[in-house]
Amino acid sequence: NAPRWVFDLDRVRWGYPDAPMRNRLVFAVCDERGQVVFASGRSILSGHEPKYLYPSSVAAGCGKSDVVDNLDVWVNCPRLLLCEGGLSALSCGAGGIASLGMGLSEMKAARIASAAPGEVVLLQEPEMSDALAEDTARKLQVLGVPVRIGRLVNGDPNDDPEQVEGVVAEARAASLF
């Protein structure tokens, strides 16, 4: 497995006229084989939008729509915790994976299904609608993956990691497709 490095790339321009990674925590994004495919930058300032940037994915020829981050680490974990962002997945600890966006494509659902021997708990951030959470759950359910949905009320997991355990314990079963 490739090492998970954390970088400070304040002055790296990544082909952009300004420095988009300024005030961001930059970390490697790995595919399901553990290969580093690009870097992601998570804002460290409140209200700094967008929350996540993926500028190196363009140069790598691999977009965020192709990857489920951290999945390589948790293959065969009895429970996967599906988050939106990579830092959120890391904040969850064991089983934390990231869709790298609020929605879930069929391709990503298939990758998760092939790695998940047990259930998936979708951690629904406040910005995610109930309809989108149910749609994400359905894409996994049609592949035979049991899904529960836990609503995060205090922001994403890296904003308040203490809430994750309680949210997972109280997660409701997703309605069947």
C-alpha angles and dihedrals in degrees: 000000000000116000117257103236126187115210138192103218100168093144100036111113101193090204094306125120092236131034104268093180093062110125091012134116105231122204140165121268113211131197123229090277092057095252116143104240102171144332130261129204122212117197114244094194123084111248094011104140138242094036092210130030126193103185096147092056089075092054091045092054089233119103131205088252088069100053140067102200120226093009091121091062096053105040107145093013107148092232129026121200109212114209134171100239137039096238090051090053091050090049090056093062117201112037097007113148131167131223089197090228139032097266129060124222122215088248093056090045089055091050091051092046092053091053100039116085091170137025132320120221111203109212102214111208119211091256093056115093121229089241092056091047091052091046090052090049092049092054089058096040094057086059091054098259116139109229134195124184122219119190115221111212101179099056125269123336095265090055091055114005091173091071095060099079093051093044091051092048092051098039114134125227111261114245112260118255 
